[in-house]
Amino acid sequence: MLRPLAIGCGGLVLAAVLVVAWQLNALGLRASVMSGSVGGLFDQPLSYPGYTWTRQGRPVDIRELGAIAGPDHCGWERATMLQIGWPPGTVAETGAAARQYIRDPHGVVSIRFRDGLVRNSKLPADARPTGYRLGSLELYIAPSDQDEAIYVVAPAGAERWPRSDPMTLCA
């Protein structure tokens, strides 16, 4: 009778560890499993420091590129705030040296960002990869609309995230 109970407890412990690993993205578990779609990663964005992006195969500093959940003290944790040093490749020492793009499918930050998000986007003809990657996701810009949006491209499709200009901050 103790044996089934021991197996049951072990299974519960394993399940609990997997749930915690998923929530914390321990060992990149969620990034590696869900990178087939943009929503798979960013429907439940990670808080600071978020995922580690790469460029030319090397991890980049969050001041160069970071995509994190909005601050929970403002109720924005369901939105993703992407900051990128501008031009791409720049490590932004100040906000003036960066651009911000917001993925807000629920309109928790602003209806403007919800309405500006295009989940099944086509890339403009002039879109080019920035060299930034997160698993199988890639970041693209298009000179024709880089002042308005950025593109997050996955094997299962692309999303167009609207730019926040000026940057959206919460007190």
C-alpha positions as CSV (number, residue, x, y, z in Angstrom):
1,M,0.0,0.0,0.0
2,L,2.9,2.3,0.6
3,R,4.4,1.7,-2.8
4,P,1.5,3.3,-4.9
5,L,1.5,6.2,-2.4
6,A,5.3,6.7,-2.9
7,I,4.9,6.7,-6.7
8,G,2.0,9.1,-6.5
9,C,4.0,11.5,-4.3
10,G,6.9,11.3,-6.7
11,G,4.7,12.0,-9.6
12,L,3.2,15.0,-7.8
13,V,6.7,16.3,-7.0
14,L,7.8,15.9,-10.6
15,A,4.6,17.7,-11.8
16,A,5.2,20.5,-9.4
17,V,8.9,20.9,-10.5
18,L,7.8,21.0,-14.2
19,V,5.1,23.7,-13.5
20,V,7.7,25.8,-11.6
21,A,10.3,25.3,-14.3
22,W,7.7,26.3,-17.0
23,Q,6.7,29.5,-15.1
24,L,10.3,30.5,-14.4
25,N,11.5,29.4,-17.9
26,A,14.2,27.4,-16.0
27,L,16.9,26.2,-18.4
28,G,15.0,27.9,-21.3
29,L,12.3,25.2,-21.2
30,R,9.4,27.4,-22.3
31,A,11.5,29.2,-24.9
32,S,12.7,25.9,-26.5
33,V,9.2,24.3,-26.4
34,M,7.0,27.2,-27.5
35,S,9.1,29.1,-30.0
36,G,7.1,27.7,-32.9
37,S,4.7,30.7,-32.6
38,V,5.1,34.3,-31.3
39,G,2.0,33.9,-29.1
40,G,3.4,30.7,-27.6
41,L,6.2,32.8,-26.0
42,F,4.6,36.1,-25.5
43,D,0.9,35.4,-24.5
44,Q,2.4,34.9,-21.0
45,P,5.5,37.2,-21.1
46,L,8.2,36.8,-18.6
47,S,9.1,39.5,-16.1
48,Y,12.5,41.1,-16.0
49,P,15.0,40.1,-17.3
50,G,12.9,38.0,-19.7
51,Y,14.4,35.7,-22.3
52,T,17.9,36.1,-23.6
53,W,18.0,37.1,-27.2
54,T,21.1,36.4,-29.4
55,R,22.7,38.2,-32.3
56,Q,25.2,36.4,-34.5
57,G,25.0,33.4,-32.1
58,R,25.9,35.4,-29.0
59,P,23.6,36.5,-26.1
60,V,22.9,40.2,-26.1
61,D,22.6,42.5,-23.1
62,I,19.0,43.5,-22.2
63,R,20.0,47.1,-22.9
64,E,20.5,46.1,-26.5
65,L,17.3,44.0,-26.8
66,G,14.9,43.0,-24.2
67,A,11.3,41.8,-24.2
68,I,9.6,41.6,-20.8
69,A,6.2,41.6,-19.2
70,G,4.9,45.1,-18.4
71,P,5.1,46.1,-14.7
72,D,2.6,44.2,-12.6
73,H,2.1,47.2,-10.2
74,C,0.4,49.0,-13.1
75,G,-1.6,45.9,-14.2
76,W,0.4,45.6,-17.4
77,E,1.9,42.1,-16.9
78,R,-0.1,40.6,-19.7
79,A,1.6,42.9,-22.3
80,T,5.1,42.5,-23.6
81,M,7.3,45.6,-23.8
82,L,10.2,45.2,-26.3
83,Q,13.0,47.7,-26.0
84,I,15.7,47.7,-28.7
85,G,18.8,49.9,-28.9
86,W,18.6,52.1,-32.0
87,P,19.8,51.6,-34.6
88,P,19.9,47.8,-34.0
89,G,23.1,46.6,-32.5
90,T,23.3,49.6,-30.2
91,V,23.6,49.0,-26.4
92,A,21.2,51.8,-25.2
93,E,22.7,53.5,-22.2
94,T,19.6,55.8,-22.0
95,G,16.0,55.7,-23.1
96,A,16.8,58.2,-25.8
97,A,19.0,55.6,-27.5
98,A,16.3,53.0,-27.7
99,R,12.9,52.3,-29.2
100,Q,9.9,50.6,-27.6
101,Y,7.4,48.3,-29.2
102,I,4.4,46.9,-27.3
103,R,2.5,43.7,-27.8
104,D,-0.8,44.2,-25.9
105,P,-3.4,41.7,-27.1
106,H,-5.7,42.4,-24.2
107,G,-5.5,46.2,-24.2
108,V,-4.2,46.4,-20.6
109,V,-1.7,49.2,-21.5
110,S,-3.8,50.9,-24.1
111,I,-6.4,50.1,-26.7
112,R,-4.1,51.8,-29.2
113,F,-1.5,49.0,-28.7
114,R,-4.2,46.2,-28.8
115,D,-5.6,47.6,-32.1
116,G,-2.1,48.1,-33.5
117,L,-1.0,44.5,-33.0
118,V,-1.3,42.4,-36.1
119,R,-1.1,38.7,-35.1
120,N,-1.1,37.2,-38.6
121,S,1.0,39.8,-40.4
122,K,2.6,39.6,-43.8
123,L,6.1,41.1,-43.9
124,P,6.5,44.2,-46.1
125,A,8.6,43.6,-49.2
126,D,11.4,45.7,-47.7
127,A,11.6,43.8,-44.4
128,R,15.0,42.6,-43.4
129,P,16.2,40.5,-40.5
130,T,18.0,42.4,-37.7
131,G,20.1,39.3,-36.8
132,Y,18.3,39.0,-33.4
133,R,17.0,35.5,-32.5
134,L,15.1,33.9,-29.7
135,G,15.1,30.2,-30.4
136,S,13.4,30.0,-33.8
137,L,11.9,33.5,-33.6
138,E,13.6,36.3,-35.5
139,L,13.2,40.1,-35.3
140,Y,12.7,42.0,-38.6
141,I,12.4,45.7,-39.5
142,A,11.1,47.3,-42.6
143,P,12.5,50.7,-43.6
144,S,9.0,51.6,-44.9
145,D,7.5,51.4,-41.4
146,Q,10.3,51.0,-38.9
147,D,9.1,54.2,-37.2
148,E,5.7,52.6,-36.6
149,A,6.3,48.8,-36.0
150,I,8.6,45.9,-35.6
151,Y,8.0,42.3,-36.8
152,V,8.5,39.2,-34.7
153,V,8.7,36.2,-37.0
154,A,8.2,32.6,-36.0
155,P,7.9,29.4,-38.1
156,A,4.2,29.5,-37.5
157,G,3.8,33.1,-38.7
158,A,4.7,36.7,-38.0
159,E,3.3,39.5,-35.8
160,R,3.6,43.2,-36.2
161,W,4.1,45.0,-32.9
162,P,3.3,48.8,-32.8
163,R,5.9,51.3,-31.6
164,S,5.3,53.4,-28.5
165,D,6.6,56.8,-29.2
166,P,7.3,58.3,-26.7
167,M,8.0,55.3,-24.6
168,T,5.2,54.1,-22.4
169,L,6.3,54.1,-18.7
170,C,4.4,53.4,-15.5
171,A,5.0,55.1,-12.2
